[in-house]
């Protein structure tokens, strides 16, 4: 079966992604309410929305880093620009997200065009430093010089005296999509389980599916093949007379537009934009997501985004009282010992868990979580051929050079 211009294999892959996305509220709620393991449930709107939004952010970053190998440390600037754009549309027009999101994509793309044009004059670590410098300049400008536009440290938000020229008398007073309020939810009780189907999540999820489909088409297109060639050996392409800068600039702009869309969706979920979204730590976070999931793969960035956001929201909430509930049945000495050890990996120390996980992935699974899943799949199938974790599209088999061929 072939749909939407995809091959049969890619069509099946896309259908699986759609089904997983639509049933996320059920998949992330595996434990019944009131049980000791309910702490690990992640089927609540805020977390699901963040996973979808940062999944879009990571998908876009993967087009630049995963395909071309150009590592940017400044993509959070476009995330912040997208958020500011959407909130300004709330202030000037109304709370309908339809006005701000397309504009966030366009404005972020224009900023990415300017920043990319300058930064891509260099490559390697110099490119990374340039993007970091631009992001930090944007962050500092948002706090100081541009405070009349960004509202400085307070952050940009909607006030009752704002124009909102399109705001109707019966219109919801929070972000919505033609009357469908983003924060509203439908609750379904099944036995001891309660599933939350949030309208804002499904709005974000549909956009995420479209963003994933677009990235799939880019990966399979001649443009995507050229980006992979740039990553493999850009110098050789230059020697053949091919000008690679238009391709890398296009990848940078597309990636920036994805980031702007993600930032706009963050404002669609919460009508507030602050300069903290443009900090270098946010840029570093998306790098971790892509590498952890698997750079250069289709599903890896989404898996990495989901994994990091899960750790951030679930592990950071596990405090000493939760740990006492888990280990309370043990002898006092053993209970205190286990709580003392666990205290370093949860709560405010959850970053240690993330750091250790990232180290293990980089050392033992260079291909990220996707490589780990591939190895498990081959082990289940009992394949004798060991998986190398390499994507055959990005790591083609070695072809002997003319000088290496045997002469008969």
URHURA-V244587 format. One record per residue. OMEGA is omega in whole degrees, 0 to 359 (NA if undefined). Layout:
OMEGA  OMEGA
//
This chain:
180  180  172  178  181  173  181  180  180  177  177  179  180  179  177  179  179  181  179  181  182  182  179  179  178  182  183  179  187  187  181  179  179  179  181  181  180  177  183  175  182  184  177  193  186  182  180  178  181  178  180  183  180  171  176  179  182  177  179  179  180  178  178  187  184  183  184  182  178  184  180  174  184  185  177  178  180  175  179  179  178  180  179  181  182  180  177  176  173  184  185  185  177  186  179  185  184  182  188  187  177  179  177  179  183  182  177  177  178  177  179  178  180  181  180  180  179  187  184  171  175  179  177  184  180  174  181  180  179  180  176  179  179  180  180  175  179  180  182  177  179  180  189  188  184  181  174  179  186  182  171  184  181  183  182  178  184  178  183  180  176  187  181  188  181  184  180  183  183  183  178  181  177  182  181  176  183  176  177  186  186  186  180  182  171  183  180  179  177  183  179  181  172  181  182  178  185  182  179  178  183  174  179  183  178  177  179  178  177  178  178  178  179  178  177  178  178  180  186  184  172  176  178  177  177  177  177  177  177  179  182  180  181  181  180  177  178  180  178  178  180  177  186  185  178  181  180  178  178  177  180  181  179  179  177  178  174  180  177  177  178  178  177  178  175  176  177  177  181  187  180  178  180  182  181  177  181  181  181  179  177  176  179  181  181  174  178  181  184  181  180  180  182  181  179  176  183  186  185  181  180  178  179  178  179  182  182  180  176  179  183  186  183  183  181  181  179  181  184  180  176  179  176  177  180  188  184  182  182  173  187  181  180  178  180  180  181  178  179  178  183  183  182  186  182  180  180  181  183  178  177  177  179  180  178  179  180  178  181  180  182  183  189  180  182  178  177  181  178  177  178  177  179  179  178  180  178  179  179  180  180  179  178  181  182  177  178  181  182  177  183  180  183  182  182  180  182  176  185  176  181  181  182  183  179  177  181  NA
//
